Amino acid sequence: MLKINKSSFNDFLSDVMRYNELVAPVKSDESRFETVRDISKIQLDLHTYFPAKKFFFKKDQTLYTYEKGKFKVPELQPEKKQRVMVGLKRCDLNSIKRQDMMFLQEIPDPYYKEERDRTILVGYHCTGPVDEFCFCSSMDLGDFYDLMLYDKDDAYLVEIGSERGRAFVDRYRKYFWDTDLFLRPEDRRIDTDLKLEPRDILPYYERVEWKKDVDRCFSCAACVTLCPSCFCFDMEDEVDAKLCKSDKKRNWASCQLTCFTKVAGGHVFRESRENRFKHRIYHQLQYFRETHGMNLCSGCGRCIRGCPTRINFVQTLNDMHGQDR
């Protein structure tokens, strides 16, 4: 176990920023992860409203361009600076792990891989529940980080989680100190006020209790946009006015929109709002786990926190589960 003194932490970050792209939680119009130019704006304990996935799974990405009868693929840029992303919470880190499963296994996505390969993940362990919408303690989250920081009075305890993290510590060894302090089981635990009680939610799919939530849903897709784990995308062609050039674009998509399952001929496979509403929840908490052995959801609470009508599907499932006991 290592430690870094809080008195020298800003010096450490300034040193890192000299030769690397530093990304951290900041608060401007809203809280988000941003590339940092001013160390004083970093709020390490901030649970951001917007997730960090835009740095790896980009919102608007050109996959190739067609012009004058030729295809041109954007070149990868291995000479990019190393990125150090600081302040990721355990829910954020586990969501990155799930996106890695989708974009790096089987057929790796070269654009996603390029961004992940140059990024060091430095977590910050929450000292308690963020608010009443966080339910990460129900999600059986694992350890997935290069380094993890634990707040301890005048220092941060530092746990190394990978060889990449160890090499990073060696590079900045003057800031890290050996320590006799150790982490207790309770130091690693986060007890949230909101907890998802049922583990198997299949029995509740046809329950009428969903209606009150469905009736409040606008199908606005805020829940999916704010989700750090969702990975669905659409591809479309952007053609210039002279029809001489087109860009194949990849953009985030949402299962909450009717166009998501619309196919040739105009048929929509999930036309009803109820089907779309329940599909997201069941994919996050049931279908993904049946295929991959873990929930897609990391319990960050952003979908509830950002919902304009504050639909709390976790409480709805808990109520149904309570009625059956």
C-alpha positions in Angstrom: 0.0 0.0 0.0 1.2 3.5 -0.9 0.1 7.0 0.0 0.2 10.4 -1.5 0.0 13.4 0.8 -2.8 15.8 0.1 -0.3 18.7 0.5 1.5 17.5 -2.6 -1.4 16.2 -4.6 -1.9 19.4 -6.7 1.8 19.4 -7.4 1.5 15.8 -8.6 -1.4 16.7 -10.8 0.4 19.7 -12.2 3.4 17.5 -13.0 1.1 15.0 -14.7 -0.5 17.7 -16.7 2.8 18.9 -18.1 3.2 15.9 -20.4 -0.2 14.2 -20.4 -3.8 15.0 -21.1 -5.4 15.2 -17.6 -9.1 14.5 -17.4 -11.0 15.0 -14.1 -14.4 15.9 -12.7 -15.2 19.6 -12.9 -18.3 21.7 -12.3 -19.3 24.4 -14.8 -22.8 24.6 -16.2 -23.1 21.0 -15.0 -20.7 18.4 -13.5 -18.8 16.4 -16.0 -15.4 14.9 -16.9 -13.3 17.4 -18.9 -9.8 17.9 -20.0 -8.3 20.1 -17.3 -6.3 23.2 -17.8 -6.7 24.6 -14.3 -6.0 22.3 -11.4 -8.1 24.4 -9.0 -11.3 23.5 -10.9 -11.0 19.7 -10.1 -13.5 18.4 -7.6 -12.2 14.9 -7.0 -15.1 13.7 -4.9 -17.7 15.0 -7.5 -20.1 12.3 -8.8 -20.5 13.8 -12.3 -24.0 14.3 -13.9 -22.5 13.3 -17.3 -20.4 10.1 -17.5 -16.9 9.7 -18.9 -17.7 7.4 -21.8 -17.5 10.2 -24.4 -13.7 9.9 -24.2 -13.8 6.3 -25.5 -17.1 5.8 -27.2 -17.5 9.1 -29.0 -20.9 10.7 -29.7 -20.2 11.7 -33.3 -17.5 9.8 -35.0 -16.5 9.6 -38.7 -15.8 6.0 -39.6 -14.9 6.7 -43.3 -15.3 9.3 -46.0 -16.3 8.7 -49.6 -15.2 11.3 -52.1 -14.3 11.2 -55.8 -14.9 7.5 -56.0 -12.5 6.7 -53.2 -12.9 5.6 -49.6 -10.8 7.3 -46.9 -10.5 5.9 -43.4 -9.4 8.4 -40.6 -5.9 7.5 -39.6 -5.2 6.3 -36.0 -2.9 8.6 -34.1 -0.6 6.5 -31.8 1.5 9.6 -31.2 -1.3 11.2 -29.1 -0.4 12.1 -25.5 -1.1 9.6 -22.8 -4.3 10.5 -21.0 -4.6 10.3 -17.2 -8.3 10.2 -16.1 -8.6 11.0 -12.3 -11.6 10.8 -10.1 -13.5 7.9 -11.6 -15.9 6.4 -9.1 -16.3 2.6 -8.8 -19.5 2.7 -10.8 -17.8 4.6 -13.6 -14.9 2.2 -13.7 -17.1 -0.8 -13.8 -19.1 0.7 -16.7 -15.8 1.2 -18.6 -15.1 -2.5 -18.0 -18.5 -3.3 -19.6 -17.8 -1.1 -22.6 -14.4 -2.8 -23.0 -16.3 -6.1 -23.2 -18.4 -4.8 -26.1 -15.7 -2.9 -28.0 -12.5 -4.8 -27.4 -13.5 -8.5 -27.3 -14.1 -10.6 -30.4 -13.6 -7.9 -33.1 -11.9 -4.9 -31.4 -13.1 -1.5 -32.4 -9.8 0.3 -33.5 -11.1 3.8 -32.5 -12.2 2.8 -29.1 -9.0 0.8 -28.6 -6.8 3.7 -29.5 -8.5 5.8 -26.8 -8.4 3.1 -24.1 -4.8 2.1 -24.8 -3.6 5.6 -24.1 -5.7 6.1 -20.9 -4.7 5.4 -17.3 -7.7 5.0 -15.0 -7.3 6.5 -11.5 -10.3 5.9 -9.4 -11.5 7.7 -6.3 -13.4 5.6 -3.8 -16.6 7.2 -2.6 -16.7 7.8 1.2 -20.5 7.3 1.3 -23.6 7.3 -0.9 -23.7 10.2 -3.4 -27.5 10.8 -3.0 -30.8 9.0 -2.7 -30.5 7.8 -6.3 -27.3 5.9 -6.2 -27.7 2.1 -5.7 -24.2 0.8 -6.6 -24.1 -1.4 -3.4 -26.6 -3.7 -5.1 -24.6 -4.3 -8.2 -21.7 -6.5 -7.0 -19.1 -4.2 -8.5 -15.6 -5.5 -8.9 -12.1 -3.9 -8.9 -11.2 -2.4 -12.3 -8.7 0.4 -12.2 -5.0 1.2 -12.7 -4.9 3.1 -9.4 -7.5 3.7 -6.7 -7.4 6.5 -4.2 -8.9 6.2 -0.8 -9.4 9.4 1.2 -7.6 9.2 4.6 -7.4 12.4 6.6 -4.2 14.2 5.3 -3.4 11.7 2.6 -4.8 9.4 -0.1 -4.1 5.7 0.2 -3.2 4.4 -3.2 -4.0 0.8 -4.3 -2.3 -0.4 -7.5 -4.6 -2.4 -9.7 -2.6 -3.1 -12.9 0.9 -3.2 -14.3 0.1 0.0 -16.1 -0.7 1.6 -12.8 2.5 0.3 -11.3 4.6 1.8 -14.1 2.7 5.1 -13.7 3.6 5.2 -10.0 7.3 4.4 -10.8 7.3 7.3 -13.2 6.1 9.7 -10.5 7.6 7.9 -7.5 8.7 11.1 -5.7 5.1 11.8 -4.8 4.3 8.3 -3.5 5.3 7.0 -0.1 5.3 3.6 1.5 2.9 3.3 4.5 2.0 0.9 7.2 -1.7 2.0 6.8 -4.0 -0.7 5.4 -7.5 -0.9 4.1 -10.2 -2.5 6.2 -13.2 -4.2 4.6 -15.4 -1.3 5.5 -13.1 1.1 3.7 -13.9 -0.7 0.4 -17.6 -0.8 1.0 -20.2 1.7 0.0 -23.6 1.5 1.7 -26.2 3.2 -0.4 -29.6 4.2 0.9 -31.3 2.9 -2.3 -30.8 -0.9 -2.9 -32.2 -3.1 -5.6 -33.7 -6.1 -3.7 -34.7 -8.7 -6.4 -31.9 -10.4 -8.2 -34.0 -12.1 -10.8 -36.5 -9.6 -12.3 -38.0 -11.8 -15.0 -41.1 -12.7 -12.9 -42.1 -9.0 -12.9 -42.2 -8.3 -16.6 -46.0 -8.5 -17.0 -46.9 -6.8 -13.8 -49.4 -3.9 -13.9 -47.3 -1.9 -11.5 -45.1 -0.8 -14.5 -47.9 1.4 -15.8 -47.4 4.2 -13.4 -43.8 4.6 -14.5 -44.6 4.1 -18.2 -47.3 6.8 -18.0 -44.7 9.3 -16.6 -42.1 8.4 -19.3 -41.5 11.0 -22.1 -39.3 8.6 -24.1 -36.8 11.5 -24.1 -33.8 9.1 -23.9 -32.1 11.1 -21.1 -31.7 7.8 -19.2 -29.7 6.3 -22.0 -27.7 9.4 -22.8 -26.6 9.7 -19.2 -25.9 6.0 -18.7 -22.1 5.2 -18.5 -22.6 1.6 -19.7 -25.0 1.9 -22.7 -23.2 1.1 -25.9 -25.8 1.1 -28.7 -25.2 3.2 -31.8 -26.6 4.1 -35.2 -24.6 4.7 -38.4 -25.8 7.2 -41.0 -24.4 9.0 -44.1 -23.9 12.7 -44.1 -23.9 13.9 -47.8 -22.8 17.3 -48.9 -25.1 19.6 -51.0 -23.3 18.8 -54.2 -23.6 15.0 -53.6 -19.8 14.8 -54.1 -18.8 13.7 -50.6 -20.3 11.6 -47.8 -19.2 10.8 -44.3 -20.2 7.6 -42.6 -21.0 8.7 -39.0 -21.5 6.7 -35.9 -23.7 8.3 -33.3 -25.1 7.2 -29.9 -28.5 5.6 -30.2 -31.3 4.9 -27.7 -33.7 2.0 -27.3 -36.2 4.5 -25.9 -36.8 6.0 -29.3 -39.2 4.5 -31.8 -36.6 4.8 -34.6 -34.3 2.4 -32.8 -36.1 -0.7 -34.0 -37.6 0.7 -37.2 -36.7 -1.4 -40.2 -37.3 -1.2 -44.0 -41.0 -1.0 -44.7 -41.6 1.1 -41.6 -42.2 -1.6 -39.1 -41.2 -0.8 -35.5 -40.5 -3.8 -33.3 -41.0 -2.0 -30.1 -43.5 0.6 -31.0 -45.2 0.9 -27.6 -43.6 3.0 -24.9 -44.1 0.3 -22.4 -42.1 -2.2 -24.4 -39.3 0.3 -24.9 -39.3 1.4 -21.2 -39.1 -2.2 -19.9 -36.5 -3.3 -22.5 -33.9 -0.8 -21.2 -34.4 -2.0 -17.6 -34.4 -5.7 -18.5 -31.3 -5.3 -20.7 -29.5 -3.6 -17.9 -30.5 -5.9 -15.1 -31.4 -9.3 -16.7 -30.5 -9.9 -20.4 -26.9 -8.7 -20.2 -26.3 -10.8 -17.1 -27.7 -13.9 -18.7 -25.2 -13.6 -21.5 -22.1 -12.1 -19.8 -22.5 -13.1 -16.1 -22.8 -9.6 -14.8 -25.3 -6.7 -14.8 -24.7 -4.0 -17.5 -26.0 -1.5 -14.9 -23.4 -0.3 -12.4 -25.9 1.4 -10.1 -24.7 5.0 -10.6 -28.2 6.4 -10.4 -27.7 8.8 -13.3 -30.8 7.5 -15.2 -33.0 8.3 -12.2 -31.2 11.5 -11.3 -31.5 12.9 -14.9 -35.0 11.7 -15.6 -37.3 14.8 -16.0 -40.0 13.0 -14.0 -37.6 11.2 -11.7 -38.9 7.7 -12.5 -37.3 5.4 -9.9 -37.6 1.9 -11.5 -35.5 0.4 -8.6 -38.2 1.4 -6.1 -40.8 0.0 -8.5 -39.1 -3.3 -8.6 -38.6 -3.3 -4.8 -42.3 -2.7 -4.3 -43.2 -5.6 -6.5 -40.7 -7.8 -4.8 -42.1 -6.8 -1.4 -45.6 -7.7 -2.4 -44.5 -11.2 -3.3 -42.7 -11.9 0.0 
